[in-house]
Amino acid sequence: MMKLYSFFRSGTSHRLRIALHLKGVTTEYIPVDLRTEEHLGPEFKAVNPQGLVPALVDGTMSLTQSPAILEWLEETYSNQPFLPKDPMHRAYVRALAAIVGCDVHPLNNRRVLERLRHQLGQDEAAINAWCQTWITDGFDAFEALLERHQLHGQYCFGEVPGLADIYLVPQVESARRFKVDLGRWPLISKIEANCMQLDAFILAAPGKQPDAT
């Protein structure tokens, strides 16, 4: 059985858990506690030298970086495709995912926030304001694309959850944690609510993980 190294509140771990559930891939869950800097210790660095979660270990191969792991899952497991067939639509879905994966999440991840706290002396109000800025910018663009192209149904693209939903739902979870008012994005809110009716998203939620406290 593959081993999933994960932290319950990590957005990148969250998106990978959703993908694994959608594909029906069972893993052994191994928690890595970022709060105690476990990810920086030699045991986990032997799994991922970068010291980041998630990591997916299949035999002797350790897969890291959630976009790469998601691509591997899509290429390895043909059920429940994450991307549509049409190349233009695939590019559109990838662009939605990249708004979160490239432009929002990296500015709000733990490494950045810890530096703001400890090296730059920012308090929690400033941290929340920082996160709110980048989440708002990203969600404004995400919502605008959904509205412009009208390719959404119950989910970001049509009636089947895919790559954009995998990226979106963890970022909505993070937005709530940083006290972002989601009311200005009705399409995002509707899609997230639809996703959270599905077992794959429910089971992947931070509060459902064995290390959630």
PyRosetta script that sets phi, psi and omega in degrees:
from pyrosetta import init, pose_from_sequence

init()
pose = pose_from_sequence("MMKLYSFFRSGTSHRLRIALHLKGVTTEYIPVDLRTEEHLGPEFKAVNPQGLVPALVDGTMSLTQSPAILEWLEETYSNQPFLPKDPMHRAYVRALAAIVGCDVHPLNNRRVLERLRHQLGQDEAAINAWCQTWITDGFDAFEALLERHQLHGQYCFGEVPGLADIYLVPQVESARRFKVDLGRWPLISKIEANCMQLDAFILAAPGKQPDAT")
pose.set_psi(1, 138.3)
pose.set_omega(1, 177.1)
pose.set_phi(2, -66.6)
pose.set_psi(2, 152.6)
pose.set_omega(2, 178.9)
pose.set_phi(3, -110.0)
pose.set_psi(3, 129.4)
pose.set_omega(3, 177.1)
pose.set_phi(4, -107.3)
pose.set_psi(4, 114.3)
pose.set_omega(4, 174.7)
pose.set_phi(5, -91.1)
pose.set_psi(5, 119.7)
pose.set_omega(5, -167.5)
pose.set_phi(6, -147.3)
pose.set_psi(6, 156.7)
pose.set_omega(6, 168.9)
pose.set_phi(7, -123.0)
pose.set_psi(7, 132.0)
pose.set_omega(7, -168.9)
pose.set_phi(8, -57.0)
pose.set_psi(8, -34.4)
pose.set_omega(8, -174.3)
pose.set_phi(9, -97.3)
pose.set_psi(9, -0.4)
pose.set_omega(9, 178.5)
pose.set_phi(10, -72.1)
pose.set_psi(10, 126.3)
pose.set_omega(10, 179.7)
pose.set_phi(11, -64.0)
pose.set_psi(11, -38.5)
pose.set_omega(11, 179.8)
pose.set_phi(12, -69.6)
pose.set_psi(12, -37.6)
pose.set_omega(12, 174.4)
pose.set_phi(13, -64.6)
pose.set_psi(13, -40.1)
pose.set_omega(13, -179.9)
pose.set_phi(14, -60.1)
pose.set_psi(14, -45.9)
pose.set_omega(14, -178.3)
pose.set_phi(15, -65.5)
pose.set_psi(15, -35.6)
pose.set_omega(15, 178.9)
pose.set_phi(16, -70.1)
pose.set_psi(16, -37.2)
pose.set_omega(16, 177.3)
pose.set_phi(17, -61.9)
pose.set_psi(17, -41.8)
pose.set_omega(17, 177.1)
pose.set_phi(18, -58.7)
pose.set_psi(18, -48.2)
pose.set_omega(18, -177.6)
pose.set_phi(19, -61.0)
pose.set_psi(19, -43.0)
pose.set_omega(19, 179.2)
pose.set_phi(20, -62.3)
pose.set_psi(20, -41.3)
pose.set_omega(20, 178.2)
pose.set_phi(21, -67.4)
pose.set_psi(21, -40.5)
pose.set_omega(21, 178.4)
pose.set_phi(22, -61.9)
pose.set_psi(22, -38.3)
pose.set_omega(22, 179.6)
pose.set_phi(23, -81.8)
pose.set_psi(23, -9.8)
pose.set_omega(23, -179.2)
pose.set_phi(24, 73.1)
pose.set_psi(24, 29.5)
pose.set_omega(24, -178.9)
pose.set_phi(25, -95.5)
pose.set_psi(25, 122.4)
pose.set_omega(25, -179.4)
pose.set_phi(26, -90.6)
pose.set_psi(26, 135.6)
pose.set_omega(26, 178.1)
pose.set_phi(27, -133.0)
pose.set_psi(27, 161.3)
pose.set_omega(27, 168.7)
pose.set_phi(28, -86.8)
pose.set_psi(28, 122.2)
pose.set_omega(28, -176.0)
pose.set_phi(29, -85.3)
pose.set_psi(29, 121.7)
pose.set_omega(29, 178.4)
pose.set_phi(30, -119.6)
pose.set_psi(30, 108.4)
pose.set_omega(30, -178.1)
pose.set_phi(31, -73.0)
pose.set_psi(31, 141.5)
pose.set_omega(31, 174.6)
pose.set_phi(32, -124.1)
pose.set_psi(32, 112.3)
pose.set_omega(32, -171.8)
pose.set_phi(33, -84.0)
pose.set_psi(33, 103.7)
pose.set_omega(33, 179.5)
pose.set_phi(34, -68.1)
pose.set_psi(34, -25.7)
pose.set_omega(34, -177.3)
pose.set_phi(35, -66.9)
pose.set_psi(35, -27.1)
pose.set_omega(35, 179.5)
pose.set_phi(36, -105.7)
pose.set_psi(36, 13.7)
pose.set_omega(36, 178.5)
pose.set_phi(37, 63.1)
pose.set_psi(37, 26.1)
pose.set_omega(37, 179.7)
pose.set_phi(38, -60.7)
pose.set_psi(38, -29.5)
pose.set_omega(38, -178.6)
pose.set_phi(39, -68.5)
pose.set_psi(39, -16.2)
pose.set_omega(39, -179.8)
pose.set_phi(40, -95.8)
pose.set_psi(40, -2.1)
pose.set_omega(40, -179.2)
pose.set_phi(41, -80.1)
pose.set_psi(41, 163.6)
pose.set_omega(41, -175.9)
pose.set_phi(42, -64.0)
pose.set_psi(42, -30.5)
pose.set_omega(42, -177.8)
pose.set_phi(43, -64.7)
pose.set_psi(43, -46.5)
pose.set_omega(43, 179.4)
pose.set_phi(44, -77.3)
pose.set_psi(44, -32.7)
pose.set_omega(44, 178.0)
pose.set_phi(45, -61.7)
pose.set_psi(45, -24.8)
pose.set_omega(45, 174.9)
pose.set_phi(46, -69.3)
pose.set_psi(46, -25.0)
pose.set_omega(46, 176.8)
pose.set_phi(47, -84.7)
pose.set_psi(47, -48.6)
pose.set_omega(47, 179.0)
pose.set_phi(48, -135.6)
pose.set_psi(48, 104.9)
pose.set_omega(48, -178.6)
pose.set_phi(49, -57.6)
pose.set_psi(49, -22.0)
pose.set_omega(49, 178.6)
pose.set_phi(50, -75.9)
pose.set_psi(50, -17.5)
pose.set_omega(50, 179.0)
pose.set_phi(51, 71.9)
pose.set_psi(51, 34.3)
pose.set_omega(51, -178.8)
pose.set_phi(52, -124.8)
pose.set_psi(52, 146.5)
pose.set_omega(52, 170.5)
pose.set_phi(53, -100.2)
pose.set_psi(53, 154.0)
pose.set_omega(53, 2.9)
pose.set_phi(54, -87.4)
pose.set_psi(54, 165.8)
pose.set_omega(54, 167.7)
pose.set_phi(55, -136.3)
pose.set_psi(55, 141.2)
pose.set_omega(55, -179.9)
pose.set_phi(56, -121.8)
pose.set_psi(56, 118.3)
pose.set_omega(56, -176.5)
pose.set_phi(57, -106.5)
pose.set_psi(57, 121.7)
pose.set_omega(57, 178.5)
pose.set_phi(58, -121.8)
pose.set_psi(58, 101.2)
pose.set_omega(58, -175.7)
pose.set_phi(59, 66.7)
pose.set_psi(59, -121.5)
pose.set_omega(59, 179.6)
pose.set_phi(60, -93.7)
pose.set_psi(60, -1.5)
pose.set_omega(60, -176.0)
pose.set_phi(61, -98.8)
pose.set_psi(61, 126.8)
pose.set_omega(61, 176.5)
pose.set_phi(62, -107.0)
pose.set_psi(62, 114.9)
pose.set_omega(62, -179.0)
pose.set_phi(63, -96.5)
pose.set_psi(63, 131.3)
pose.set_omega(63, -179.3)
pose.set_phi(64, -130.8)
pose.set_psi(64, 170.5)
pose.set_omega(64, -176.1)
pose.set_phi(65, 68.8)
pose.set_psi(65, 110.2)
pose.set_omega(65, -172.5)
pose.set_phi(66, -57.7)
pose.set_psi(66, -38.2)
pose.set_omega(66, 177.6)
pose.set_phi(67, -60.4)
pose.set_psi(67, -39.6)
pose.set_omega(67, 179.1)
pose.set_phi(68, -67.1)
pose.set_psi(68, -39.8)
pose.set_omega(68, 179.8)
pose.set_phi(69, -67.8)
pose.set_psi(69, -39.7)
pose.set_omega(69, 178.1)
pose.set_phi(70, -63.1)
pose.set_psi(70, -40.3)
pose.set_omega(70, 176.4)
pose.set_phi(71, -63.3)
pose.set_psi(71, -41.6)
pose.set_omega(71, 179.0)
pose.set_phi(72, -61.9)
pose.set_psi(72, -44.3)
pose.set_omega(72, 177.9)
pose.set_phi(73, -60.0)
pose.set_psi(73, -43.4)
pose.set_omega(73, -179.4)
pose.set_phi(74, -64.2)
pose.set_psi(74, -37.4)
pose.set_omega(74, -178.2)
pose.set_phi(75, -79.8)
pose.set_psi(75, -22.4)
pose.set_omega(75, -174.5)
pose.set_phi(76, -96.1)
pose.set_psi(76, -34.2)
pose.set_omega(76, -176.8)
pose.set_phi(77, -116.8)
pose.set_psi(77, 113.4)
pose.set_omega(77, -172.7)
pose.set_phi(78, -80.9)
pose.set_psi(78, -16.3)
pose.set_omega(78, 179.7)
pose.set_phi(79, -72.2)
pose.set_psi(79, 154.8)
pose.set_omega(79, 177.2)
pose.set_phi(80, 47.7)
pose.set_psi(80, 67.1)
pose.set_omega(80, -178.1)
pose.set_phi(81, -60.1)
pose.set_psi(81, 141.2)
pose.set_omega(81, 178.7)
pose.set_phi(82, -85.9)
pose.set_psi(82, -17.9)
pose.set_omega(82, -174.6)
pose.set_phi(83, -126.0)
pose.set_psi(83, 145.3)
pose.set_omega(83, 175.6)
pose.set_phi(84, -70.3)
pose.set_psi(84, 169.7)
pose.set_omega(84, -176.4)
pose.set_phi(85, -78.5)
pose.set_psi(85, -37.6)
pose.set_omega(85, -175.8)
pose.set_phi(86, -68.8)
pose.set_psi(86, 129.5)
pose.set_omega(86, -176.9)
pose.set_phi(87, -58.4)
pose.set_psi(87, -37.9)
pose.set_omega(87, 178.7)
pose.set_phi(88, -66.2)
pose.set_psi(88, -41.3)
pose.set_omega(88, 178.1)
pose.set_phi(89, -67.6)
pose.set_psi(89, -36.2)
pose.set_omega(89, 177.1)
pose.set_phi(90, -62.6)
pose.set_psi(90, -41.8)
pose.set_omega(90, 178.8)
pose.set_phi(91, -64.6)
pose.set_psi(91, -39.1)
pose.set_omega(91, 178.7)
pose.set_phi(92, -62.5)
pose.set_psi(92, -47.1)
pose.set_omega(92, 179.9)
pose.set_phi(93, -64.5)
pose.set_psi(93, -40.7)
pose.set_omega(93, 177.0)
pose.set_phi(94, -62.3)
pose.set_psi(94, -37.6)
pose.set_omega(94, 179.1)
pose.set_phi(95, -64.8)
pose.set_psi(95, -42.8)
pose.set_omega(95, 176.1)
pose.set_phi(96, -59.0)
pose.set_psi(96, -47.2)
pose.set_omega(96, 179.6)
pose.set_phi(97, -61.2)
pose.set_psi(97, -38.2)
pose.set_omega(97, -176.9)
pose.set_phi(98, -70.1)
pose.set_psi(98, -28.0)
pose.set_omega(98, 175.0)
pose.set_phi(99, -55.8)
pose.set_psi(99, -45.0)
pose.set_omega(99, 178.0)
pose.set_phi(100, -75.3)
pose.set_psi(100, -51.2)
pose.set_omega(100, -170.8)
pose.set_phi(101, -70.4)
pose.set_psi(101, -30.1)
pose.set_omega(101, -176.2)
pose.set_phi(102, -105.3)
pose.set_psi(102, -33.2)
pose.set_omega(102, -169.1)
pose.set_phi(103, -110.8)
pose.set_psi(103, -22.9)
pose.set_omega(103, -178.7)
pose.set_phi(104, -105.4)
pose.set_psi(104, -62.0)
pose.set_omega(104, -173.1)
pose.set_phi(105, -56.6)
pose.set_psi(105, -44.7)
pose.set_omega(105, -177.0)
pose.set_phi(106, -58.7)
pose.set_psi(106, -29.3)
pose.set_omega(106, -179.8)
pose.set_phi(107, -82.0)
pose.set_psi(107, -12.3)
pose.set_omega(107, -176.8)
pose.set_phi(108, -115.6)
pose.set_psi(108, 7.8)
pose.set_omega(108, -176.3)
pose.set_phi(109, -80.0)
pose.set_psi(109, 169.8)
pose.set_omega(109, -169.5)
pose.set_phi(110, -61.1)
pose.set_psi(110, -38.8)
pose.set_omega(110, -178.0)
pose.set_phi(111, -60.1)
pose.set_psi(111, -42.9)
pose.set_omega(111, 179.8)
pose.set_phi(112, -67.3)
pose.set_psi(112, -45.4)
pose.set_omega(112, -176.7)
pose.set_phi(113, -67.2)
pose.set_psi(113, -36.3)
pose.set_omega(113, 177.0)
pose.set_phi(114, -65.1)
pose.set_psi(114, -35.9)
pose.set_omega(114, 177.2)
pose.set_phi(115, -69.1)
pose.set_psi(115, -40.0)
pose.set_omega(115, 176.4)
pose.set_phi(116, -61.0)
pose.set_psi(116, -39.7)
pose.set_omega(116, -179.4)
pose.set_phi(117, -70.2)
pose.set_psi(117, -52.9)
pose.set_omega(117, -165.6)
pose.set_phi(118, -94.3)
pose.set_psi(118, -33.7)
pose.set_omega(118, 179.1)
pose.set_phi(119, -91.8)
pose.set_psi(119, -32.3)
pose.set_omega(119, -176.2)
pose.set_phi(120, -108.3)
pose.set_psi(120, -0.6)
pose.set_omega(120, 170.7)
pose.set_phi(121, 69.0)
pose.set_psi(121, 29.3)
pose.set_omega(121, -178.6)
pose.set_phi(122, -84.5)
pose.set_psi(122, 139.4)
pose.set_omega(122, 178.2)
pose.set_phi(123, -86.1)
pose.set_psi(123, 178.7)
pose.set_omega(123, -174.2)
pose.set_phi(124, -67.5)
pose.set_psi(124, -30.1)
pose.set_omega(124, 176.0)
pose.set_phi(125, -64.0)
pose.set_psi(125, -41.3)
pose.set_omega(125, 178.6)
pose.set_phi(126, -68.6)
pose.set_psi(126, -38.1)
pose.set_omega(126, 177.9)
pose.set_phi(127, -61.5)
pose.set_psi(127, -46.7)
pose.set_omega(127, 178.8)
pose.set_phi(128, -61.5)
pose.set_psi(128, -42.3)
pose.set_omega(128, 179.4)
pose.set_phi(129, -63.0)
pose.set_psi(129, -40.4)
pose.set_omega(129, 176.7)
pose.set_phi(130, -58.6)
pose.set_psi(130, -51.5)
pose.set_omega(130, -177.9)
pose.set_phi(131, -64.9)
pose.set_psi(131, -40.9)
pose.set_omega(131, 179.8)
pose.set_phi(132, -60.0)
pose.set_psi(132, -38.0)
pose.set_omega(132, -180.0)
pose.set_phi(133, -59.3)
pose.set_psi(133, -50.5)
pose.set_omega(133, -174.2)
pose.set_phi(134, -76.3)
pose.set_psi(134, -34.3)
pose.set_omega(134, 175.9)
pose.set_phi(135, -65.6)
pose.set_psi(135, -43.8)
pose.set_omega(135, 179.9)
pose.set_phi(136, -62.1)
pose.set_psi(136, -46.2)
pose.set_omega(136, 178.0)
pose.set_phi(137, -57.8)
pose.set_psi(137, -46.4)
pose.set_omega(137, -178.1)
pose.set_phi(138, -67.2)
pose.set_psi(138, -44.3)
pose.set_omega(138, -179.2)
pose.set_phi(139, -68.5)
pose.set_psi(139, -32.9)
pose.set_omega(139, 174.8)
pose.set_phi(140, -58.9)
pose.set_psi(140, -45.0)
pose.set_omega(140, 179.9)
pose.set_phi(141, -69.1)
pose.set_psi(141, -41.8)
pose.set_omega(141, 179.9)
pose.set_phi(142, -59.9)
pose.set_psi(142, -48.6)
pose.set_omega(142, -179.9)
pose.set_phi(143, -62.3)
pose.set_psi(143, -40.9)
pose.set_omega(143, -179.4)
pose.set_phi(144, -62.6)
pose.set_psi(144, -39.4)
pose.set_omega(144, 178.0)
pose.set_phi(145, -67.9)
pose.set_psi(145, -41.1)
pose.set_omega(145, 176.4)
pose.set_phi(146, -58.9)
pose.set_psi(146, -44.5)
pose.set_omega(146, -178.1)
pose.set_phi(147, -68.9)
pose.set_psi(147, -40.6)
pose.set_omega(147, -175.8)
pose.set_phi(148, -67.2)
pose.set_psi(148, -45.4)
pose.set_omega(148, -170.5)
pose.set_phi(149, -92.0)
pose.set_psi(149, -19.5)
pose.set_omega(149, 176.6)
pose.set_phi(150, 52.3)
pose.set_psi(150, 41.4)
pose.set_omega(150, 177.3)
pose.set_phi(151, -101.4)
pose.set_psi(151, -2.4)
pose.set_omega(151, 179.5)
pose.set_phi(152, -79.7)
pose.set_psi(152, 153.7)
pose.set_omega(152, 169.8)
pose.set_phi(153, -128.1)
pose.set_psi(153, -119.6)
pose.set_omega(153, 171.4)
pose.set_phi(154, -66.7)
pose.set_psi(154, -26.0)
pose.set_omega(154, -175.5)
pose.set_phi(155, -124.4)
pose.set_psi(155, -177.6)
pose.set_omega(155, -173.9)
pose.set_phi(156, -59.7)
pose.set_psi(156, -34.3)
pose.set_omega(156, 175.7)
pose.set_phi(157, -132.3)
pose.set_psi(157, 102.4)
pose.set_omega(157, 174.5)
pose.set_phi(158, 72.3)
pose.set_psi(158, -145.6)
pose.set_omega(158, -170.0)
pose.set_phi(159, -110.3)
pose.set_psi(159, 13.5)
pose.set_omega(159, 178.8)
pose.set_phi(160, -129.3)
pose.set_psi(160, 130.3)
pose.set_omega(160, 179.1)
pose.set_phi(161, -66.0)
pose.set_psi(161, 143.7)
pose.set_omega(161, -177.8)
pose.set_phi(162, -147.3)
pose.set_psi(162, -154.7)
pose.set_omega(162, -171.2)
pose.set_phi(163, -59.1)
pose.set_psi(163, -43.8)
pose.set_omega(163, -178.1)
pose.set_phi(164, -63.1)
pose.set_psi(164, -38.3)
pose.set_omega(164, 178.2)
pose.set_phi(165, -67.5)
pose.set_psi(165, -37.2)
pose.set_omega(165, 178.8)
pose.set_phi(166, -59.8)
pose.set_psi(166, -38.0)
pose.set_omega(166, 178.0)
pose.set_phi(167, -80.0)
pose.set_psi(167, -37.7)
pose.set_omega(167, -172.5)
pose.set_phi(168, -68.6)
pose.set_psi(168, -48.1)
pose.set_omega(168, -171.3)
pose.set_phi(169, -60.0)
pose.set_psi(169, -45.0)
pose.set_omega(169, 176.0)
pose.set_phi(170, -62.4)
pose.set_psi(170, -32.5)
pose.set_omega(170, 179.6)
pose.set_phi(171, -71.8)
pose.set_psi(171, -32.4)
pose.set_omega(171, 173.6)
pose.set_phi(172, -65.1)
pose.set_psi(172, -42.2)
pose.set_omega(172, 175.1)
pose.set_phi(173, -56.5)
pose.set_psi(173, -44.9)
pose.set_omega(173, 178.9)
pose.set_phi(174, -65.6)
pose.set_psi(174, -40.1)
pose.set_omega(174, 179.4)
pose.set_phi(175, -59.0)
pose.set_psi(175, -41.7)
pose.set_omega(175, 177.7)
pose.set_phi(176, -63.1)
pose.set_psi(176, -40.4)
pose.set_omega(176, -179.1)
pose.set_phi(177, -63.3)
pose.set_psi(177, -32.2)
pose.set_omega(177, 179.8)
pose.set_phi(178, -97.5)
pose.set_psi(178, 18.6)
pose.set_omega(178, 170.7)
pose.set_phi(179, 62.2)
pose.set_psi(179, 39.1)
pose.set_omega(179, 175.2)
pose.set_phi(180, -86.2)
pose.set_psi(180, 131.7)
pose.set_omega(180, 176.6)
pose.set_phi(181, -77.6)
pose.set_psi(181, 111.5)
pose.set_omega(181, -176.5)
pose.set_phi(182, -81.5)
pose.set_psi(182, -3.4)
pose.set_omega(182, -175.0)
pose.set_phi(183, -63.2)
pose.set_psi(183, -21.4)
pose.set_omega(183, -178.3)
pose.set_phi(184, -79.0)
pose.set_psi(184, -4.2)
pose.set_omega(184, -178.0)
pose.set_phi(185, -124.9)
pose.set_psi(185, 78.5)
pose.set_omega(185, -175.4)
pose.set_phi(186, -64.1)
pose.set_psi(186, -35.1)
pose.set_omega(186, -180.0)
pose.set_phi(187, -69.5)
pose.set_psi(187, -46.1)
pose.set_omega(187, 176.3)
pose.set_phi(188, -57.7)
pose.set_psi(188, -43.9)
pose.set_omega(188, -178.7)
pose.set_phi(189, -63.8)
pose.set_psi(189, -40.8)
pose.set_omega(189, -179.9)
pose.set_phi(190, -66.0)
pose.set_psi(190, -44.5)
pose.set_omega(190, -178.7)
pose.set_phi(191, -65.0)
pose.set_psi(191, -43.5)
pose.set_omega(191, 178.9)
pose.set_phi(192, -62.1)
pose.set_psi(192, -40.6)
pose.set_omega(192, 178.2)
pose.set_phi(193, -63.1)
pose.set_psi(193, -40.0)
pose.set_omega(193, 177.6)
pose.set_phi(194, -64.7)
pose.set_psi(194, -42.9)
pose.set_omega(194, 178.3)
pose.set_phi(195, -59.2)
pose.set_psi(195, -39.7)
pose.set_omega(195, -175.2)
pose.set_phi(196, -76.4)
pose.set_psi(196, 6.6)
pose.set_omega(196, 168.9)
pose.set_phi(197, -91.7)
pose.set_psi(197, -9.3)
pose.set_omega(197, -174.9)
pose.set_phi(198, -98.4)
pose.set_psi(198, 141.2)
pose.set_omega(198, -178.6)
pose.set_phi(199, -57.0)
pose.set_psi(199, -38.9)
pose.set_omega(199, -176.7)
pose.set_phi(200, -59.2)
pose.set_psi(200, -37.5)
pose.set_omega(200, -179.9)
pose.set_phi(201, -82.2)
pose.set_psi(201, -37.9)
pose.set_omega(201, 178.9)
pose.set_phi(202, -62.8)
pose.set_psi(202, -47.8)
pose.set_omega(202, -176.4)
pose.set_phi(203, -69.1)
pose.set_psi(203, -24.2)
pose.set_omega(203, -178.8)
pose.set_phi(204, -86.1)
pose.set_psi(204, -9.3)
pose.set_omega(204, -174.2)
pose.set_phi(205, -59.8)
pose.set_psi(205, 146.4)
pose.set_omega(205, -178.9)
pose.set_phi(206, -51.3)
pose.set_psi(206, -44.5)
pose.set_omega(206, -177.0)
pose.set_phi(207, -68.2)
pose.set_psi(207, -11.9)
pose.set_omega(207, 179.7)
pose.set_phi(208, -91.9)
pose.set_psi(208, -2.8)
pose.set_omega(208, -174.3)
pose.set_phi(209, -86.4)
pose.set_psi(209, 151.4)
pose.set_omega(209, -176.2)
pose.set_phi(210, -63.9)
pose.set_psi(210, -22.0)
pose.set_omega(210, -179.5)
pose.set_phi(211, -97.0)
pose.set_psi(211, 6.8)
pose.set_omega(211, -179.5)
pose.set_phi(212, -72.2)
pose.set_psi(212, 126.9)
pose.set_omega(212, 178.7)
pose.set_phi(213, -140.3)
pose.dump_pdb("model.pdb")
